[in-house]
Amino acid sequence: MKPTELSEMSVAGLVDRFAEIGIAQENAIEQDNNRGYRKLYAQMEAVDQELRSRGREARLALMRLYDYPNMQVRLHAATYTLGVAPEPARRLIQTIADSGWPPQALDAGMTIFNLDNGVFVPD
C-alpha cells in the first residue's frame, strides 16, 4: 500500500490494516519466509507513521487490538503503543512473554529485556 493510500484511510481503517499485516506476519513466520516478513514489517511501519502523523489519539486507537485473537497482532499493537500507553502496553507484552507461546513470547521477552536495559526507548 502506498503512503498516499494510507493517508486517505480512516484511523479505524489503519488499525484494521495493522491487524491484517500482523496476521500476514504470523503466516510468514510459520512459513519461514523472512523476506516476506521484512516486507510486511515495512508495511506496518508505514501504518505506524501514518498514525503518528495524526497524533496521540490515533496511536492510542491501536489499543483496541490488545484483545485481538491473534497474538502477533496483540504483541505489535502493544509494542507500537509503548510510547503513548506505557503501562498497559508493557503489561500486555509481559503477559505474552509469560505465556511461553513461541515465537511471540520470545519476542516479548526480548522487548521487556531491552526496555529494562535502556536498549529500546519507545517514542
MARTOR-451977 format. One record per residue (C-alpha): residue in three letters; x, y, z. Coordinates in pm, whole numbers, padded with zeros to 5 digits, always signed. Layout:
residues N
alaXYZ
...
//
This chain:
residues 123
met+00000+00000+00000
lys+00136+00339-00095
pro+00168+00625+00158
thr-00093+00825-00035
glu-00340+00539+00003
leu-00270+00522+00377
ser-00327+00895+00410
glu-00675+00850+00268
met-00774+00582+00520
ser-00964+00645+00843
val-00796+00573+01175
ala-01022+00267+01211
gly-00915+00153+00865
leu-00549+00194+00957
val-00599-00012+01272
asp-00770-00283+01067
arg-00480-00274+00818
phe-00233-00304+01108
ala-00414-00620+01222
glu-00416-00764+00869
ile-00042-00709+00845
gly+00013-00877+01184
ile-00179-01186+01071
ala+00024-01197+00750
gln+00344-01163+00955
glu+00250-01466+01162
asn+00188-01662+00843
ala+00528-01553+00710
ile+00691-01665+01035
glu+00521-02005+01016
gln+00641-02046+00655
asp+00994-01931+00747
asn+00955-01653+00489
asn+01198-01389+00616
arg+01179-01181+00300
gly+00801-01168+00318
tyr+00816-01080+00687
arg+01053-00789+00619
lys+00815-00652+00355
leu+00526-00680+00597
tyr+00731-00514+00870
ala+00791-00219+00637
gln+00418-00201+00571
met+00345-00200+00944
glu+00598+00078+00991
ala+00420+00280+00721
val+00086+00237+00900
asp+00252+00341+01227
gln+00398+00652+01063
glu+00056+00746+00929
leu-00100+00703+01273
arg+00179+00910+01429
ser+00116+01188+01180
arg-00243+01204+01309
gly-00146+01248+01673
arg-00160+01069+02005
glu-00528+00968+01984
ala-00470+00795+01651
arg-00185+00594+01800
leu-00398+00505+02102
ala-00653+00353+01862
leu-00417+00053+01832
met-00513-00036+02189
arg-00836-00183+02056
leu-00614-00465+01925
tyr-00499-00557+02278
asp-00773-00821+02288
tyr-00731-00936+01929
pro-00741-01317+01888
asn-00401-01325+01712
met-00101-01296+01947
gln+00126-01144+01680
val-00126-00862+01635
arg-00155-00810+02013
leu+00223-00806+02056
his+00279-00547+01786
ala-00015-00334+01899
ala+00136-00323+02247
thr+00488-00257+02119
tyr+00374+00026+01893
thr+00178+00190+02177
leu+00453+00178+02439
gly+00526+00547+02377
val+00167+00660+02435
ala+00032+00399+02679
pro+00342+00259+02851
glu+00182+00081+03146
pro-00095-00117+02972
ala+00135-00187+02676
arg+00408-00324+02900
arg+00158-00536+03094
leu+00037-00694+02772
ile+00390-00754+02648
gln+00477-00916+02984
thr+00165-01135+02962
ile+00272-01251+02618
ala+00626-01317+02741
asp+00489-01516+03035
ser+00270-01724+02804
gly+00568-01913+02668
trp+00400-01923+02326
pro+00676-01918+02062
pro+00782-01714+01882
gln+00583-01420+02022
ala+00675-01496+02384
leu+01043-01484+02290
asp+00999-01153+02108
ala+00801-01013+02401
gly+01066-01127+02647
met+01338-00956+02445
thr+01127-00640+02430
ile+01094-00638+02811
phe+01467-00707+02849
asn+01556-00425+02610
leu+01315-00185+02782
asp+01464-00266+03122
asn+01819-00219+02996
gly+01755+00103+02804
val+01829-00057+02468
phe+01474+00012+02348
val+01330+00351+02435
pro+00977+00392+02299
asp+00871+00721+02149
//
